[in-house]
Amino acid sequence: MRDRLNHSLRRLPTWVIYLLGALPAPWLFYQGLTGGLGVEPIKALEHEYGKLALQLLVLGLAVTPFRKHVGLNLLKFRRALGLLCFFYVSCHLAVWLVLDVQLPGQIWADIVKRPYITIGMAGFVLLLPLALTSNNRSIRRLGRSWRKLHRAVYAAGLLGALHYVILVKGFQFEPVIYLALTVGLLLLRLPFDRLSAFLRPLRQRA
């Protein structure tokens, strides 16, 4: 079953992932224009774009653990997932800048004074060089440094999940799930002996 699934995935062209992944963006924008996103369409649109970005980021982080622990090979689509994630982060940021805040002075004040915005912007800054170097030419030019640079996605994932947790008012379960998934996927990337050493103090406390 797993081999057949991997075989089918290898035959699936990446442009299908780009197309399907990008479709929600214009649809959500249209929903906002026509009243389909409720009484606060700008906030709702901003939220939906941000959540899609975080979902794609989690999927991208899951590629290596899926291959290592489940045997499901999605490496072919990791670049597409990463670029789609950056696309929705950019949409999320654009809605906030252009439709929500609008005033340049207020934008900088919010970045400095509001921790969840500071964290979100830090995540965007980390993702920017990754998106710019997600092409074959950059991979060839950077060589081994390319892998080191793209490890910044781990920090960006944590910052994105933390941004969502702090953003919501009061305790909500959904942002915590995203944070837990992100942390869990990063732990699964550790070698087994290092993961066991990390978990040993938690077992002893239990």
GIGIBEL-V34588 format. One record per residue. N is the residue number from 0. RES is the residue in one letter. PSI is psi in degrees with one decimal (* if undefined). D_LAST is the distance of its C-alpha to the last C-alpha in Angstrom with 2 decimals. Layout:
<<N | RES | PSI | D_LAST> <N | RES | PSI | D_LAST>>
This chain:
<<0 | M | -47.4 | 37.64> <1 | R | -41.5 | 35.66> <2 | D | -40.4 | 38.70> <3 | R | -38.5 | 41.00> <4 | L | -44.1 | 38.83> <5 | N | -38.0 | 38.78> <6 | H | -42.9 | 42.52> <7 | S | -39.1 | 43.11> <8 | L | -36.1 | 41.08> <9 | R | -29.5 | 43.15> <10 | R | -13.4 | 46.29> <11 | L | 121.5 | 45.17> <12 | P | 147.5 | 46.86> <13 | T | -25.0 | 44.82> <14 | W | -25.2 | 47.37> <15 | V | -40.6 | 46.11> <16 | I | -43.4 | 42.66> <17 | Y | -44.5 | 44.40> <18 | L | -51.6 | 46.62> <19 | L | -37.1 | 44.05> <20 | G | -30.9 | 41.61> <21 | A | -18.4 | 44.34> <22 | L | -39.4 | 45.77> <23 | P | -25.8 | 43.46> <24 | A | -56.2 | 44.68> <25 | P | -31.4 | 48.30> <26 | W | -45.2 | 47.37> <27 | L | -39.1 | 45.05> <28 | F | -42.3 | 47.73> <29 | Y | -41.2 | 50.30> <30 | Q | -40.0 | 48.10> <31 | G | -39.7 | 47.88> <32 | L | -32.3 | 51.66> <33 | T | 9.1 | 52.41> <34 | G | 11.6 | 50.06> <35 | G | -3.1 | 47.47> <36 | L | 19.6 | 44.57> <37 | G | -165.0 | 45.10> <38 | V | -16.7 | 46.54> <39 | E | 74.2 | 44.89> <40 | P | -32.8 | 45.55> <41 | I | -46.8 | 45.04> <42 | K | -41.4 | 41.54> <43 | A | -41.9 | 40.73> <44 | L | -44.0 | 42.20> <45 | E | -43.6 | 40.34> <46 | H | -45.2 | 37.05> <47 | E | -42.3 | 37.79> <48 | Y | -43.2 | 38.82> <49 | G | -40.0 | 35.72> <50 | K | -37.7 | 33.42> <51 | L | -39.9 | 35.37> <52 | A | -43.5 | 35.01> <53 | L | -39.5 | 31.22> <54 | Q | -43.4 | 31.15> <55 | L | -34.8 | 33.39> <56 | L | -42.3 | 31.34> <57 | V | -42.2 | 28.19> <58 | L | -41.2 | 30.40> <59 | G | -40.4 | 31.71> <60 | L | -23.0 | 28.30> <61 | A | -12.7 | 27.49> <62 | V | -52.2 | 30.58> <63 | T | -47.2 | 29.27> <64 | P | -37.0 | 25.91> <65 | F | -44.5 | 28.00> <66 | R | -38.4 | 30.42> <67 | K | -41.2 | 27.92> <68 | H | -22.0 | 25.47> <69 | V | -24.2 | 27.72> <70 | G | 11.5 | 31.14> <71 | L | 118.9 | 32.56> <72 | N | 105.9 | 34.90> <73 | L | 16.4 | 35.47> <74 | L | -32.7 | 36.49> <75 | K | -28.0 | 40.01> <76 | F | 3.4 | 38.94> <77 | R | -40.3 | 36.57> <78 | R | -42.7 | 39.45> <79 | A | -42.2 | 40.59> <80 | L | -40.8 | 37.15> <81 | G | -43.7 | 37.00> <82 | L | -36.1 | 40.52> <83 | L | -38.0 | 40.08> <84 | C | -47.6 | 37.00> <85 | F | -36.3 | 39.18> <86 | F | -45.9 | 41.95> <87 | Y | -30.9 | 39.89> <88 | V | -42.2 | 38.48> <89 | S | -39.4 | 42.15> <90 | C | -43.9 | 43.12> <91 | H | -46.5 | 40.37> <92 | L | -40.5 | 41.62> <93 | A | -40.8 | 45.26> <94 | V | -42.9 | 44.87> <95 | W | -44.5 | 43.26> <96 | L | -48.2 | 45.97> <97 | V | -40.4 | 49.05> <98 | L | -27.7 | 48.50> <99 | D | -69.2 | 46.02> <100 | V | -54.7 | 46.57> <101 | Q | -44.8 | 49.91> <102 | L | 121.3 | 50.83> <103 | P | -42.5 | 50.25> <104 | G | -38.8 | 49.76> <105 | Q | -33.8 | 47.15> <106 | I | -50.8 | 45.26> <107 | W | -38.6 | 44.82> <108 | A | -40.1 | 43.98> <109 | D | -39.5 | 41.18> <110 | I | -39.5 | 39.75> <111 | V | -39.9 | 39.72> <112 | K | -26.2 | 38.66> <113 | R | 113.4 | 36.18> <114 | P | -39.2 | 32.82> <115 | Y | -31.1 | 32.12> <116 | I | -39.8 | 35.60> <117 | T | -45.9 | 35.18> <118 | I | -42.5 | 32.02> <119 | G | -42.5 | 33.80> <120 | M | -35.9 | 36.85> <121 | A | -40.7 | 34.89> <122 | G | -40.7 | 33.48> <123 | F | -42.5 | 37.06> <124 | V | -37.4 | 38.41> <125 | L | -35.5 | 35.96> <126 | L | -26.0 | 36.96> <127 | L | -51.7 | 40.68> <128 | P | -27.2 | 41.33> <129 | L | -42.4 | 39.27> <130 | A | -40.3 | 41.52> <131 | L | -25.4 | 44.63> <132 | T | 14.4 | 43.84> <133 | S | 58.6 | 42.78> <134 | N | 158.7 | 46.06> <135 | N | -35.6 | 47.43> <136 | R | -44.5 | 49.67> <137 | S | -37.6 | 46.85> <138 | I | -43.3 | 44.81> <139 | R | -41.5 | 47.86> <140 | R | -38.8 | 48.70> <141 | L | -25.1 | 45.24> <142 | G | -130.1 | 44.36> <143 | R | -26.7 | 41.05> <144 | S | -23.7 | 40.64> <145 | W | -45.1 | 40.30> <146 | R | -42.3 | 36.88> <147 | K | -42.8 | 35.71> <148 | L | -42.8 | 37.11> <149 | H | -4.5 | 35.49> <150 | R | -12.9 | 31.99> <151 | A | -16.4 | 32.39> <152 | V | -27.3 | 31.49> <153 | Y | -48.1 | 27.79> <154 | A | -39.7 | 28.17> <155 | A | -37.8 | 30.48> <156 | G | -44.7 | 27.97> <157 | L | -42.4 | 25.35> <158 | L | -40.2 | 28.17> <159 | G | -44.3 | 29.46> <160 | A | -40.5 | 26.22> <161 | L | -38.1 | 25.70> <162 | H | -43.1 | 29.36> <163 | Y | -40.8 | 28.84> <164 | V | -45.4 | 25.85> <165 | I | -30.5 | 27.88> <166 | L | -44.2 | 31.09> <167 | V | 151.4 | 30.34> <168 | K | 127.4 | 30.85> <169 | G | -177.3 | 27.96> <170 | F | 125.0 | 24.72> <171 | Q | 140.3 | 25.46> <172 | F | -36.5 | 23.19> <173 | E | -49.6 | 25.37> <174 | P | -35.4 | 25.15> <175 | V | -36.6 | 21.33> <176 | I | -44.5 | 21.52> <177 | Y | -41.7 | 23.88> <178 | L | -43.8 | 21.74> <179 | A | -41.3 | 18.67> <180 | L | -43.1 | 21.13> <181 | T | -48.0 | 22.62> <182 | V | -43.9 | 19.48> <183 | G | -43.2 | 18.38> <184 | L | -35.3 | 21.91> <185 | L | -37.4 | 22.08> <186 | L | -36.4 | 18.97> <187 | L | -16.4 | 20.62> <188 | R | -15.2 | 23.63> <189 | L | 148.5 | 22.00> <190 | P | 152.2 | 22.90> <191 | F | -40.6 | 20.42> <192 | D | -37.1 | 19.94> <193 | R | -36.5 | 19.37> <194 | L | -40.3 | 16.91> <195 | S | -40.2 | 14.88> <196 | A | -36.4 | 15.12> <197 | F | -38.8 | 14.04> <198 | L | -17.4 | 10.85> <199 | R | -46.9 | 9.99> <200 | P | -33.0 | 8.69> <201 | L | -38.0 | 6.33> <202 | R | -40.4 | 5.10> <203 | Q | -38.6 | 5.41> <204 | R | -36.7 | 3.81> <205 | A | * | 0.00>>
